[in-house]
Amino acid sequence: MSEIKNFPPSENCPIRNLLCRLGDKWSMLVLVSLNANGVMRFSDLQRSIGDVSQRMLTVTLRSLEADGLVSRTIYPEVPPRVEYALTASGESLIPHTNGLVGWALESLPGIVESRNSFKAEEI
């Protein structure tokens, strides 16, 4: 029998650490939107995602900025203009997210069918 691979507790596990951040409800959508649209202002980003609240978008952008995946540029104008863009690190993540997005689009019909069958069996 082969040896079981263990994963360290969450604070030491790079897989858990990154998936926790990118697996939330909004981060992937922000990254994909910035990749598709380029540099964006907050309101444009919020409009492109649609159902994200101002507070959640702010929290998500701050987290992605803290991780070095998104940059924020503030222009000293009245009113202040703030623009968001992918950093080089964020751009390096895009081929991987594109693979996941493509898989999700291709696989969703089968997943929905499987979920519906599972629900029907529970009844």
SERO-4910 file (N, C-alpha, C, O; in steps of 0.05 Angstrom, whole numbers):
BEGIN
 pado doro    nc1    nc2    nc3   cac1   cac2   cac3    cc1    cc2    cc3    oc1    oc2    oc3
  Met    A     17    -23      0      0      0      0     18     25      0     38     26     14
  Ser    A     10     45    -16     26     69    -16     21     87      8      0     84     21
  Glu    A     40    104     14     37    121     37     17    143     31     16    155      9
  Ile    A      0    149     50    -20    170     48     -7    197     50      9    202     68
  Lys    A    -13    215     31     -2    242     32    -20    259     50    -44    259     48
  Asn    A     -7    273     68    -21    290     87    -17    320     79      2    327     66
  Phe    A    -36    336     87    -35    364     82    -33    378    109    -48    372    127
  Pro    A    -15    397    111    -11    410    137    -35    427    145    -52    433    128
  Pro    A    -37    434    170    -59    452    179    -61    476    161    -42    485    149
  Ser    A    -85    488    160    -91    509    140    -72    532    139    -66    542    117
  Glu    A    -61    541    162    -43    564    161    -17    558    147     -2    576    139
  Asn    A    -10    532    145     15    524    133     11    511    105     31    503     92
  Cys    A    -13    507     97    -19    493     72    -24    513     49    -45    526     50
  Pro    A     -6    514     30    -10    533      8    -36    527     -8    -48    546    -19
  Ile    A    -43    502    -10    -67    495    -25    -92    506    -11   -108    520    -24
  Arg    A    -95    500     14   -118    510     29   -118    541     30   -139    553     27
  Asn    A    -95    552     34    -93    581     36   -103    595     10   -119    613     12
  Leu    A    -94    586    -13   -101    598    -38   -130    592    -45   -145    609    -55
  Leu    A   -138    567    -42   -165    559    -49   -186    573    -31   -208    579    -40
  Cys    A   -179    578     -7   -197    593     11   -202    621      0   -225    630      0
  Arg    A   -181    633    -10   -184    660    -22   -199    660    -48   -218    675    -52
  Leu    A   -191    643    -66   -202    642    -93   -229    627    -94   -244    630   -114
  Gly    A   -235    612    -74   -259    596    -74   -283    611    -62   -305    600    -60
  Asp    A   -279    636    -55   -302    651    -45   -321    658    -68   -315    651    -91
  Lys    A   -343    670    -62   -364    675    -82   -356    695   -104   -366    693   -126
  Trp    A   -338    714    -98   -333    736   -117   -306    738   -129   -303    749   -151
  Ser    A   -285    727   -117   -258    731   -126   -253    723   -155   -241    738   -170
  Met    A   -262    699   -162   -258    689   -189   -272    707   -209   -261    712   -230
  Leu    A   -296    716   -202   -311    734   -220   -297    760   -224   -296    771   -246
  Val    A   -285    771   -203   -269    796   -205   -245    791   -224   -240    808   -241
  Leu    A   -231    770   -219   -207    765   -235   -214    760   -265   -201    771   -282
  Val    A   -235    745   -270   -244    740   -297   -253    765   -311   -248    770   -334
  Ser    A   -268    782   -296   -278    807   -307   -255    826   -313   -255    839   -334
  Leu    A   -236    829   -295   -213    846   -301   -196    836   -325   -186    852   -340
  Asn    A   -194    810   -327   -180    799   -350   -195    805   -376   -183    812   -396
  Ala    A   -221    802   -376   -237    806   -400   -239    836   -408   -240    842   -432
  Asn    A   -239    853   -388   -244    882   -393   -220    900   -390   -221    923   -398
  Gly    A   -199    890   -379   -175    907   -374   -179    924   -349   -194    917   -331
  Val    A   -167    947   -349   -169    966   -326   -198    975   -323   -211    982   -343
  Met    A   -208    974   -298   -236    981   -293   -239    998   -269   -223    996   -249
  Arg    A   -258   1015   -270   -267   1030   -246   -285   1013   -229   -297    993   -239
  Phe    A   -288   1020   -204   -305   1004   -186   -333   1000   -196   -343    977   -197
  Ser    A   -346   1021   -205   -374   1019   -214   -376   1002   -239   -396    987   -242
  Asp    A   -357   1003   -256   -357    986   -280   -353    957   -273   -366    939   -284
  Leu    A   -336    952   -254   -331    925   -244   -356    914   -231   -364    891   -236
  Gln    A   -369    930   -215   -393    922   -201   -415    916   -222   -430    896   -219
  Arg    A   -417    932   -242   -437    928   -263   -431    903   -279   -449    888   -287
  Ser    A   -406    897   -284   -398    873   -300   -405    847   -285   -411    827   -298
  Ile    A   -404    848   -259   -410    824   -243   -440    822   -238   -452    800   -238
  Gly    A   -453    844   -234   -482    845   -232   -493    843   -204   -505    863   -195
  Asp    A   -491    821   -190   -505    818   -165   -487    820   -140   -495    811   -119
  Val    A   -464    832   -143   -446    835   -120   -453    862   -106   -456    882   -120
  Ser    A   -454    862    -80   -459    887    -66   -434    904    -65   -412    894    -69
  Gln    A   -438    930    -60   -415    948    -58   -395    939    -36   -371    939    -40
  Arg    A   -406    931    -14   -389    922      9   -373    897      2   -350    896      7
  Met    A   -387    877    -10   -372    852    -17   -352    857    -39   -330    844    -38
  Leu    A   -357    874    -58   -338    880    -78   -313    894    -66   -291    888    -73
  Thr    A   -318    912    -48   -297    926    -34   -279    906    -18   -255    907    -20
  Val    A   -292    889     -3   -278    869     13   -261    850     -6   -238    844      0
  Thr    A   -274    842    -28   -260    824    -46   -236    837    -60   -215    825    -61
  Leu    A   -240    862    -69   -218    877    -81   -195    881    -62   -172    878    -69
  Arg    A   -201    887    -37   -180    891    -17   -165    865    -12   -140    866     -9
  Ser    A   -179    843    -11   -166    817     -7   -148    810    -31   -125    802    -27
  Leu    A   -158    814    -55   -142    808    -79   -118    827    -81    -97    820    -90
  Glu    A   -122    852    -72   -100    871    -72    -79    863    -51    -55    864    -57
  Ala    A    -88    854    -28    -69    846     -7    -53    821    -16    -30    818     -8
  Asp    A    -65    804    -33    -51    781    -43    -33    787    -67    -19    770    -77
  Gly    A    -35    812    -77    -18    820    -99    -29    811   -126    -14    810   -146
  Leu    A    -55    804   -128    -67    796   -153    -80    819   -168    -83    817   -192
  Val    A    -87    839   -154   -101    863   -165    -87    888   -155    -79    890   -132
  Ser    A    -84    907   -173    -73    933   -165    -95    954   -165   -114    952   -180
  Arg    A    -91    974   -147   -110    996   -145    -95   1022   -150    -75   1027   -136
  Thr    A   -104   1038   -168    -91   1063   -174   -111   1086   -168   -133   1086   -179
  Ile    A   -103   1104   -151   -120   1127   -144   -109   1152   -157    -86   1158   -155
  Tyr    A   -127   1166   -172   -119   1190   -186   -129   1214   -169   -152   1215   -162
  Pro    A   -111   1233   -164   -119   1257   -147   -136   1277   -163   -127   1298   -171
  Glu    A   -161   1269   -167   -180   1286   -181   -204   1291   -163   -206   1278   -141
  Val    A   -221   1308   -171   -246   1313   -156   -269   1306   -174   -273   1320   -194
  Pro    A   -285   1286   -168   -281   1266   -147   -258   1247   -154   -250   1245   -177
  Pro    A   -246   1234   -134   -224   1217   -139   -232   1194   -158   -254   1183   -156
  Arg    A   -214   1187   -176   -218   1165   -194   -200   1142   -185   -176   1146   -180
  Val    A   -212   1118   -183   -198   1095   -174   -201   1073   -196   -223   1068   -205
  Glu    A   -179   1061   -204   -180   1041   -224   -166   1015   -214   -147   1016   -198
  Tyr    A   -177    993   -222   -167    967   -214   -157    952   -239   -169    954   -261
  Ala    A   -136    936   -235   -125    921   -257   -111    896   -246   -104    895   -222
  Leu    A   -108    876   -262    -93    852   -254    -63    860   -253    -53    875   -269
  Thr    A    -50    849   -233    -21    852   -231     -9    829   -249    -23    813   -260
  Ala    A     18    829   -251     31    807   -265     25    780   -252     21    761   -266
  Ser    A     23    780   -226     16    755   -212    -12    747   -218    -18    723   -223
  Gly    A    -31    766   -219    -59    761   -226    -61    751   -254    -76    732   -260
  Glu    A    -46    763   -272    -46    754   -300    -35    726   -303    -45    711   -320
  Ser    A    -16    718   -287     -5    691   -289    -25    670   -279    -22    647   -285
  Leu    A    -44    679   -264    -65    661   -254    -87    656   -275   -100    635   -274
  Ile    A    -90    674   -294   -112    673   -313   -113    647   -330   -135    636   -333
  Pro    A    -91    637   -340    -93    612   -356   -105    589   -339   -119    572   -350
  His    A   -100    589   -313   -111    568   -296   -140    573   -291   -156    554   -291
  Thr    A   -148    598   -287   -176    604   -283   -192    600   -309   -215    590   -308
  Asn    A   -180    606   -331   -193    601   -357   -199    571   -361   -220    564   -371
  Gly    A   -180    555   -353   -185    526   -354   -209    517   -337   -225    501   -345
  Leu    A   -210    529   -313   -232    522   -295   -259    533   -305   -279    519   -304
  Val    A   -258    557   -316   -283    569   -327   -292    552   -351   -316    547   -353
  Gly    A   -274    545   -368   -281    528   -391   -293    501   -383   -313    492   -394
  Trp    A   -280    489   -363   -290    464   -352   -318    467   -341   -336    451   -346
  Ala    A   -323    489   -326   -349    494   -314   -370    498   -335   -392    487   -333
  Leu    A   -364    513   -356   -384    517   -377   -390    491   -392   -413    486   -398
  Glu    A   -370    475   -396   -374    450   -410   -388    429   -393   -405    414   -403
  Ser    A   -383    429   -367   -392    408   -349   -418    415   -335   -431    397   -325
  Leu    A   -427    440   -335   -450    448   -320   -475    432   -327   -489    424   -308
  Pro    A   -482    428   -352   -506    412   -358   -506    385   -345   -526    376   -333
  Gly    A   -484    371   -346   -482    344   -333   -483    346   -303   -495    328   -290
  Ile    A   -472    366   -292   -472    370   -263   -501    375   -253   -510    364   -234
  Val    A   -515    393   -268   -543    399   -261   -560    374   -263   -577    369   -246
  Glu    A   -556    358   -284   -571    333   -287   -565    314   -264   -583    301   -253
  Ser    A   -540    312   -256   -532    295   -234   -545    305   -208   -555    288   -192
  Arg    A   -545    331   -203   -557    342   -179   -587    335   -178   -598    327   -158
  Asn    A   -600    339   -201   -629    334   -202   -635    304   -197   -654    298   -183
  Ser    A   -619    286   -208   -622    258   -203   -618    251   -174   -632    235   -162
  Phe    A   -598    264   -162   -592    259   -134   -615    268   -116   -623    254    -98
  Lys    A   -626    292   -122   -649    302   -107   -673    283   -110   -688    279    -91
  Ala    A   -678    273   -135   -701    255   -140   -698    229   -124   -718    218   -115
  Glu    A   -673    220   -121   -669    195   -106   -673    199    -76   -681    180    -62
  Glu    A   -669    223    -66   -672    229    -38   -702    230    -29   -709    225     -6
  Ile    A   -719    235    -49   -748    238    -42   -761    212    -38   -785    211    -33
***
